[in-house]
Amino acid sequence: MKKNLSKIIFSLLIAIFIVCCCIHSPVSQAVGSLWSLLPPVIAIGLALITKEVYSSLFIGIVTGGIIYSLSSSSGFDGVFTAIIHDGFIANISDSYNVGILIFLVVLGIIVVLMNKAGGSHAYGEWASKHIKNRPGACISTFILGALIFVDDYFNCLTVGSVMRPITDKHNISRSKLAYLIDSTAAPVCIIAPISSWAAAVSGTVEGVNGIQLFISTIPYNLYALLTLLMVIFISVSSFDFGIMKKHELNALDGDLFTTRNKIYSDTEKSINNPKGKVIDLILPVIILIILCVIGMIYTGGFFDGKDFINAFADCDASYGLSLGSVGALLIIIAYFICRRVLSFTECMDSISEGFKQMVPAILILTFAWTLKTMTNFLDAGTFVAGLVENATTVQIFLPAILFIVAMGLSFATGTSWGTFGILIPIVTSVFSNDLANASQTGDIPSLVIICISACLAGAVCGDHCSPISDTTIMASTGAQCDHVNHVSTQLPYALTVAGVSIIGYIISGFVQNVFIVLGCSVLIMIATLFILKMILGKKQNSSKA
């Protein structure tokens, strides 16, 4: 009954949104209007209703193509041109996207190699002796995620590969692992000065030192900081709520997946190679990390004379990660052959196996990129930008409004970078006089920093919640968890933090003091978690009785 009720609610919400679109403007004027958000709304809604991510994304893409064709009067042929040529083909041939796909496939190959060499099994055995319980496994995942802060894609796939044997040993559900990975990917990268995210943010503001401004926003990035706090609380207290509770209870009974557990079944068998040692997992991961960092700073001009931070700021993450991962793969293959853990034939067989392992992620990413293209064609950014510009007159509530708008735009488009790329220039135009003075004095007004932080936090929040977000897809891939399971179990957690963050940004509009804003937000977050634990704990105890 509850499942049917949720399907009815989501269906009604989609129908209401379509009615609102019709009231807002005719479909012939869809570009830059509320219609521009309909394709992702349909895709996300259908994914939550049907639990089928591929068909839901495809229907969203087709919807976007039809709306774009009707608004541009390009006729029936225009639908296919938009979807196939300008959508799928353009995204698959895009150099940045190809670099990410290469990195993804190479990671899959490396995981298969480590598994065949017995490294994953040996590491799982070692970890079971040193990590004694479920909280320890969760905290270890959190720590590793926090340490790999250079890039969110790299974070998701590496942490997942290393921690799966450990969390499996302690019967932690794949949905919980995906949440832990996702919560230490973008939320960590957005508060790390040396990361691909810092580079993206620093490039959106002109006239001031981008890295300096980014560092100033860190204490006000409430969603990222409170998400990390929530992960620690949930890990230590073993407290879960919402759909995640069901997944965790099933995991304790041996079902790590709850639903559709056959997606990665052929690649999940841990091989006990008698020659395998813990070093056969640790060393490949270290090699991968070092070469990927070198690859990123290489593309940023480090070896041409730039310093380390500026090289990171100017790096091409896609090219750098693919370059580093391919180099790491060659070294890892040579290492396993020299150690006589694997033969040359076994290493070559791992290439096709690793590619197969990443097919679900490649499919979802391709659909998600194409859906974003449809949203771009309909110019969703212009529509949202207009909403923000109309709201800038109420400056006290501006941080909270920016957070909510950024969250909604990032959720609908699945891109946090695109979201703050749209909203931050609007914020800087509102405070252009203040920034002009700041470029001379070096003192950026607190409200400017808070508003930019709100944009970043909202973008990360929406990205964290969205089924079509690259990072969310990577987290599902890293945990080898059904994607819809990951999204549905993570959503209540992310929305809890989002609610507290909104309160924090309302406070920041009145009291522009970092210690008061952050202190109050942390206290409210902790109080909220204790209240949830107390209320839901009583309900669970009464239901057992």
ZAMARGU-4260 file (C-alpha; in steps of 0.2 Angstrom, whole numbers, plus 5000, padded with zeros to 4 digits):
<rodrens>
0) 5000/5000/5000 | 5014/5012/5004 | 5023/5008/4988 | 5007/5012/4978 | 5004/5028/4988
5) 5022/5035/4984 | 5019/5031/4966 | 5002/5040/4966 | 5010/5055/4975 | 5025/5056/4962
10) 5013/5054/4948 | 5002/5068/4954 | 5017/5080/4957 | 5022/5077/4938 | 5005/5080/4932
15) 5004/5096/4943 | 5021/5102/4936 | 5014/5099/4918 | 4999/5110/4922 | 5010/5123/4929
20) 5020/5123/4913 | 5005/5125/4903 | 4999/5140/4913 | 5016/5148/4913 | 5018/5149/4894
25) 5013/5140/4878 | 5025/5126/4873 | 5030/5136/4858 | 5039/5148/4870 | 5047/5134/4880
30) 5065/5140/4878 | 5070/5149/4894 | 5053/5145/4903 | 5046/5133/4916 | 5045/5120/4902
35) 5064/5119/4902 | 5063/5110/4918 | 5050/5097/4913 | 5062/5084/4905 | 5072/5081/4921
40) 5057/5082/4932 | 5049/5068/4921 | 5065/5058/4921 | 5068/5059/4940 | 5049/5056/4944
45) 5048/5041/4933 | 5064/5034/4940 | 5057/5035/4958 | 5040/5028/4952 | 5046/5013/4941
50) 5063/5010/4949 | 5070/5009/4931 | 5083/5022/4928 | 5087/5018/4909 | 5069/5020/4903
55) 5066/5035/4914 | 5081/5044/4908 | 5077/5040/4890 | 5058/5046/4891 | 5065/5062/4899
60) 5077/5064/4884 | 5063/5061/4871 | 5052/5074/4881 | 5065/5087/4880 | 5068/5083/4861
65) 5049/5085/4857 | 5048/5101/4867 | 5063/5109/4859 | 5057/5104/4842 | 5040/5112/4845
70) 5047/5128/4852 | 5060/5129/4838 | 5047/5124/4824 | 5060/5112/4817 | 5047/5099/4814
75) 5047/5080/4816 | 5065/5078/4810 | 5070/5091/4823 | 5066/5078/4837 | 5078/5065/4830
80) 5091/5078/4826 | 5091/5085/4844 | 5090/5068/4852 | 5102/5058/4841 | 5114/5070/4833
85) 5115/5084/4845 | 5112/5073/4860 | 5119/5056/4861 | 5132/5057/4847 | 5138/5074/4853
90) 5140/5069/4871 | 5148/5052/4867 | 5161/5061/4855 | 5164/5076/4867 | 5182/5075/4872
95) 5179/5078/4891 | 5166/5065/4892 | 5177/5052/4882 | 5191/5056/4895 | 5179/5052/4909
100) 5173/5036/4901 | 5191/5030/4898 | 5195/5034/4916 | 5179/5024/4921 | 5184/5009/4910
105) 5202/5009/4916 | 5196/5009/4934 | 5185/4994/4930 | 5200/4985/4923 | 5211/4989/4938
110) 5198/4982/4950 | 5197/4966/4940 | 5216/4964/4940 | 5217/4967/4959 | 5203/4955/4962
115) 5211/4941/4951 | 5227/4944/4959 | 5219/4940/4976 | 5223/4958/4983 | 5204/4961/4986
120) 5202/4945/4996 | 5218/4947/5006 | 5214/4965/5010 | 5196/4959/5016 | 5204/4946/5027
125) 5217/4959/5034 | 5203/4972/5037 | 5192/4959/5046 | 5205/4957/5059 | 5209/4975/5061
130) 5192/4983/5058 | 5181/4974/5071 | 5163/4981/5069 | 5151/4990/5058 | 5155/5008/5065
135) 5173/5005/5062 | 5170/5000/5044 | 5159/5016/5041 | 5172/5027/5049 | 5186/5020/5039
140) 5176/5023/5023 | 5173/5041/5028 | 5192/5044/5032 | 5197/5037/5015 | 5184/5047/5006
145) 5190/5063/5015 | 5209/5059/5011 | 5205/5057/4992 | 5199/5075/4989 | 5207/5079/4973
150) 5192/5074/4962 | 5175/5067/4965 | 5175/5055/4951 | 5192/5048/4957 | 5185/5048/4975
155) 5170/5038/4971 | 5178/5024/4961 | 5193/5022/4972 | 5185/5022/4989 | 5172/5010/4982
160) 5185/4998/4976 | 5195/4998/4992 | 5181/4998/5005 | 5169/4985/4997 | 5178/4970/5004
165) 5177/4978/5021 | 5159/4984/5021 | 5154/4967/5014 | 5163/4958/5028 | 5153/4968/5041
170) 5136/4966/5032 | 5134/4984/5027 | 5122/4987/5013 | 5128/4993/4996 | 5116/5007/4998
175) 5124/5013/5014 | 5141/5011/5006 | 5135/5022/4991 | 5129/5035/5003 | 5146/5035/5013
180) 5155/5037/4996 | 5144/5050/4989 | 5144/5060/5005 | 5163/5061/5005 | 5165/5065/4987
185) 5158/5082/4982 | 5155/5088/5000 | 5174/5085/5003 | 5180/5092/4986 | 5170/5108/4988
190) 5179/5112/5004 | 5196/5107/4998 | 5207/5121/4991 | 5217/5109/4981 | 5204/5100/4970
195) 5196/5101/4953 | 5181/5109/4961 | 5191/5123/4968 | 5198/5126/4951 | 5180/5127/4944
200) 5174/5139/4957 | 5189/5150/4956 | 5187/5153/4937 | 5169/5159/4939 | 5173/5175/4948
205) 5182/5190/4939 | 5191/5204/4947 | 5197/5195/4964 | 5208/5181/4968 | 5198/5166/4964
210) 5207/5154/4976 | 5207/5166/4990 | 5188/5169/4988 | 5185/5150/4987 | 5195/5147/5004
215) 5184/5161/5012 | 5168/5152/5007 | 5173/5136/5016 | 5167/5140/5033 | 5150/5145/5026
220) 5148/5130/5015 | 5135/5123/5028 | 5128/5109/5017 | 5145/5101/5015 | 5151/5103/5033
225) 5135/5097/5040 | 5134/5082/5028 | 5151/5076/5035 | 5145/5079/5053 | 5130/5068/5049
230) 5140/5054/5041 | 5151/5054/5057 | 5135/5053/5068 | 5127/5040/5058 | 5143/5029/5057
235) 5147/5030/5076 | 5129/5028/5082 | 5123/5015/5069 | 5107/5025/5067 | 5098/5024/5051
240) 5081/5030/5045 | 5069/5030/5030 | 5072/5017/5017 | 5090/5015/5022 | 5084/5007/5038
245) 5076/4993/5028 | 5092/4990/5017 | 5103/4989/5033 | 5091/4977/5041 | 5092/4966/5025
250) 5111/4967/5025 | 5112/4961/5043 | 5102/4945/5036 | 5115/4943/5022 | 5106/4953/5008
255) 5118/4967/5004 | 5107/4973/4989 | 5089/4972/4994 | 5083/4973/4976 | 5091/4969/4959
260) 5106/4961/4966 | 5111/4953/4950 | 5118/4969/4941 | 5136/4966/4947 | 5135/4948/4952
265) 5147/4941/4940 | 5161/4953/4945 | 5158/4952/4964 | 5166/4935/4967 | 5181/4938/4978
270) 5195/4927/4971 | 5206/4919/4984 | 5222/4918/4974 | 5235/4909/4985 | 5249/4921/4979
275) 5239/4936/4983 | 5244/4948/4997 | 5237/4965/5004 | 5250/4974/4995 | 5242/4968/4978
280) 5228/4980/4982 | 5237/4994/4992 | 5251/4997/4979 | 5240/4998/4964 | 5229/5011/4973
285) 5244/5021/4978 | 5251/5020/4960 | 5234/5026/4954 | 5232/5040/4966 | 5250/5047/4962
290) 5249/5046/4943 | 5232/5053/4943 | 5238/5068/4953 | 5253/5070/4942 | 5242/5069/4927
295) 5230/5083/4933 | 5245/5095/4937 | 5253/5090/4921 | 5238/5096/4911 | 5238/5112/4922
300) 5255/5117/4917 | 5265/5111/4932 | 5280/5105/4922 | 5280/5121/4912 | 5283/5132/4928
305) 5267/5134/4936 | 5266/5131/4955 | 5256/5117/4962 | 5240/5126/4967 | 5238/5136/4951
310) 5242/5120/4941 | 5227/5112/4950 | 5217/5127/4946 | 5220/5126/4928 | 5220/5107/4925
315) 5209/5097/4913 | 5202/5084/4926 | 5196/5073/4912 | 5212/5072/4902 | 5222/5071/4918
320) 5213/5057/4926 | 5212/5047/4910 | 5231/5050/4907 | 5235/5045/4925 | 5224/5030/4925
325) 5231/5023/4909 | 5249/5025/4915 | 5244/5017/4931 | 5236/5002/4922 | 5252/4999/4912
330) 5263/4999/4928 | 5250/4988/4938 | 5250/4975/4924 | 5269/4975/4923 | 5269/4973/4942
335) 5257/4958/4943 | 5267/4949/4929 | 5284/4952/4937 | 5277/4946/4953 | 5270/4931/4944
340) 5253/4933/4952 | 5244/4934/4935 | 5250/4929/4918 | 5250/4940/4903 | 5234/4931/4896
345) 5225/4934/4912 | 5229/4952/4912 | 5223/4954/4894 | 5207/4945/4898 | 5204/4957/4912
350) 5202/4972/4900 | 5186/4965/4893 | 5180/4960/4910 | 5183/4977/4917 | 5174/4985/4903
355) 5159/4974/4906 | 5159/4979/4924 | 5157/4997/4920 | 5143/4995/4906 | 5129/5000/4919
360) 5138/5016/4923 | 5142/5021/4905 | 5124/5019/4900 | 5118/5029/4914 | 5131/5043/4912
365) 5127/5044/4893 | 5109/5045/4896 | 5112/5058/4910 | 5123/5069/4899 | 5111/5068/4885
370) 5097/5074/4896 | 5107/5088/4902 | 5110/5093/4884 | 5091/5094/4882 | 5090/5105/4897
375) 5103/5116/4890 | 5094/5117/4873 | 5078/5123/4883 | 5089/5136/4892 | 5084/5131/4910
380) 5098/5142/4916 | 5091/5158/4909 | 5074/5154/4918 | 5082/5151/4935 | 5093/5166/4933
385) 5078/5177/4931 | 5070/5170/4947 | 5086/5174/4956 | 5088/5192/4949 | 5070/5195/4955
390) 5074/5189/4972 | 5090/5199/4975 | 5079/5214/4982 | 5077/5204/4999 | 5095/5203/5004
395) 5092/5197/5021 | 5085/5181/5015 | 5096/5180/4999 | 5108/5167/5005 | 5093/5155/5009
400) 5085/5159/4993 | 5101/5156/4983 | 5103/5139/4992 | 5086/5133/4988 | 5087/5139/4969
405) 5104/5132/4967 | 5098/5115/4975 | 5083/5115/4963 | 5093/5119/4948 | 5107/5106/4952
410) 5094/5093/4956 | 5085/5096/4939 | 5100/5097/4928 | 5112/5085/4937 | 5127/5097/4937
415) 5134/5107/4951 | 5147/5115/4941 | 5134/5121/4928 | 5124/5127/4943 | 5137/5138/4951
420) 5143/5143/4934 | 5126/5151/4931 | 5122/5158/4948 | 5139/5165/4954 | 5140/5178/4940
425) 5123/5184/4945 | 5128/5186/4963 | 5144/5195/4958 | 5134/5207/4947 | 5122/5211/4961
430) 5137/5215/4972 | 5148/5222/4958 | 5152/5238/4967 | 5157/5229/4983 | 5168/5217/4973
435) 5176/5232/4964 | 5181/5239/4980 | 5187/5222/4986 | 5199/5221/4971 | 5208/5236/4977
440) 5207/5233/4996 | 5207/5214/4996 | 5193/5214/5009 | 5178/5205/5002 | 5161/5209/5011
445) 5154/5195/5022 | 5137/5195/5013 | 5146/5192/4996 | 5155/5177/5003 | 5140/5170/5011
450) 5129/5171/4995 | 5143/5163/4985 | 5144/5149/4998 | 5125/5147/4997 | 5127/5144/4979
455) 5140/5131/4981 | 5131/5122/4995 | 5115/5122/4986 | 5123/5116/4970 | 5132/5101/4980
460) 5115/5097/4989 | 5105/5096/4972 | 5120/5086/4965 | 5119/5075/4980 | 5101/5071/4978
465) 5099/5070/4959 | 5098/5053/4950 | 5106/5061/4934 | 5121/5068/4943 | 5138/5062/4937
470) 5144/5060/4955 | 5128/5051/4961 | 5131/5039/4947 | 5149/5037/4951 | 5145/5033/4969
475) 5132/5020/4964 | 5146/5013/4952 | 5159/5013/4966 | 5148/5004/4978 | 5141/4993/4964
480) 5124/4997/4970 | 5108/4998/4960 | 5107/5017/4956 | 5089/5020/4960 | 5092/5011/4977
485) 5106/5023/4981 | 5096/5038/4976 | 5080/5033/4986 | 5090/5029/5002 | 5101/5044/5001
490) 5087/5057/4998 | 5080/5058/5016 | 5097/5060/5023 | 5102/5074/5011 | 5085/5083/5013
495) 5088/5083/5032 | 5104/5092/5030 | 5097/5103/5017 | 5083/5109/5030 | 5096/5113/5043
500) 5107/5122/5030 | 5092/5133/5025 | 5089/5138/5043 | 5108/5142/5044 | 5108/5153/5029
505) 5092/5162/5036 | 5103/5165/5052 | 5117/5171/5041 | 5106/5185/5033 | 5104/5192/5050
510) 5120/5189/5058 | 5135/5189/5046 | 5147/5181/5058 | 5155/5164/5054 | 5157/5158/5072
515) 5138/5161/5076 | 5132/5155/5059 | 5142/5139/5059 | 5140/5136/5078 | 5121/5138/5077
520) 5120/5126/5062 | 5130/5113/5070 | 5120/5113/5086 | 5104/5112/5076 | 5111/5098/5066
525) 5116/5088/5081 | 5099/5092/5090 | 5089/5086/5074 | 5099/5070/5073 | 5096/5066/5092
530) 5078/5070/5090 | 5076/5059/5075 | 5085/5045/5084 | 5074/5047/5099 | 5057/5048/5090
535) 5061/5034/5077 | 5069/5023/5090 | 5053/5024/5100 | 5043/5019/5085 | 5054/5005/5081
540) 5054/4998/5099 | 5035/5000/5099 | 5033/4990/5083 | 5044/4976/5089 | 5033/4975/5105
</rodrens>
